[in-house]
Amino acid sequence: MIPIVKADGSSELELLGEIEKRSEKTNKDVTAAVSEILENVRENGDKAVREYTIKFDGKAPDKTEITHEEMEALSKGCDPDFLKAVEHAAENISDFHKRQLRQSFFTTKEDKVILGQRVRGLERVGIYVPGGTAAYPSSVLMNAIPAKIAGVKEIIMTTPPTKDGKPNPDIMAAALAAGVDRVLLMGGAQAVAALAYGTETVPKVDKIVGPGNIYVATAKRLLYGTVDIDMVAGPSEILVMADDSANPAFVAADLMSQAEHDVLASAILLTTSEALAESVCSEIERQSAGLSRKEIIDSSLENYGAIIICESNGQMVDFANKLAPEHLEVCMESPLDYIGVLDNAGSVFLGHYSPEPLGDYLAGPNHVLPTSGTARFFSPLGVDSFIKRSSFIYYSEEALKRDSSDIIKFAETEGLTAHANAIRIRGRA
C-alpha cells in the first residue's frame, strides 16, 4: 500500500533522499558485460552483432535491413485503428516540434564587421527502439520526428527482431509515419555499439537516442563522447499536485499509470486534503485489482510512492521544484496559475483532463524527458537535440586595428604570447 506522510520539514525530505538513491545504484556486472560487448563489436563488427543477436534474441534475422517496401507490406497487417492513431499522433508531434525550429542569423556592425550563427541538422542519427513485449511505436515518433524537422540527413533505426527473426509490424508502421530512412534488425548493447563505432553494414552515427533496458542504457552511457546521446534515463516518475477539486479516481489512475512501468518507478501525490489522500488510497486498491501489472504497481507504490499531506499550496510548489519530476500533474482548481512558478519539471500536465498518458502518445510535446531530478538542468528531447551550431566572424582591417589593443591585452594577461603575436603582426603588414 502507498504510504501517507505528513510534511513536517524532515519526513518528506527523507523520502526525497530515498527516491534519489534509485538512480545511484549501478550494477558492476552489467557494466563489465556491456564493456565486453562494446569492445567485441568495435573489433569484429557485423560478426559480433550477429553472434549476440543469436545469443540474446534466439535467432538472427534472414536479412538485417528492412526496405521501405517491406515496411509498407508489414504495416498493412496492423490494426487500422492503430494506424489512424499513429497518423494522428504524428501530425500533433510534428506541429508542436516545428515551432521549436531555430533559424541561422547574421548581423553587421560598424567597420564592415559581420557576425553570425549557422544552424543545421546533424549528419546522421541512430534511434534505438525496443522490440518484443516492450515494443513502443510511440517512441519511434517522439525520437524520429524532431530529428527530421531539425534537418538530420539520415535517420537509422535499430530494433530487435522478434523470436522468429521478423520485425514488429507496429514499429514498422511508426517508422514509416516518422520518416525513418533505414531500419536495421538488431538490438541490445550490440546495436548501440554498431551505431557508435560503425560496422561493415552499419554506418557510424553522430548521436544515439531512444529508450532501452539496463544494457542499452549502460552502453549509451559508456559510449558518450564517442557519440552524443539523448540522456541517461532513470526510472520513470510522476508527481501529482491535487486539491479538493481533484477526483480521487483520476488521481489514483494517474499514479498507477507510471507505477506500472517498473518496480523502481516513483509515483507521489502532494495534497493539502487528508480526505483526498484517504480516497486515493481506496481508489488505488479498487482499481489495481483489475490491472494486468498489479504486482509491479504494488511494489512500486510501496517502495517508491507516497502521499504527502502539505500545509499549503506554496509548500506543494516548493516540494515539486525540489523534486524536479519527469512528469508533473497539476490537478488543481486553477491549474494555469501555476505555470510560472513550477520551474523544475520535464513536462507539466495542467487540469483534471490532462493525464500523463496524453503526453506519452498524442498531444504533441515530447515524451522523452529528464528523470531523477535532472529536470533542474536538462530539457525534454526536441529539435534542439538534433542540431549543431557554428558561429562565424568576418572583420575588416579597420575593425581589427580598432580592437587589437584589447585583444592583445587579454592574450598577454593569460600568458599566450603567440595569440598576441597573431594580432600584432597584422598591424605591421
Secondary structure, 3 states (H helix, E strand, C coil): CCCEEECCCCHHHHHHHHHHHHHHCCCHHHHHHHHHHHHHHHHHCHHHHHHHHHHHHCCCCCCCEECHHHHHHHHCCCCHHHHHHHHHHHHHHHHHHHCCCCCCEEEEEHHHEEEEEEEEECCEEEEECCCHHHCCHHHHHHHHHHHHHHCCCEEEEEECCCCCCCCCHHHHHHHHHHCCCEEEECCHHHHHHHHHHCCCCCCCCCEEECCCCHHHHHHHHHHECCEEECCCCCCCEEEEEECCCCCHHHHHHHHHHHHCCCCCCEEEEEECCHHHHHHHHHHHHHHHCCCCCHHHHHHHHHHHCEEEECCCHHHHHHHHHHHCCCEEEEECCCHHHHCCCCCCCCEEEECCCCCHHHHHHCCCCCCCCCCCCHHHCCCCCCHHHHEEEEEEEECCHHHHHHHHHHHHHHHHHCCCHHHHHHHHHHHHC
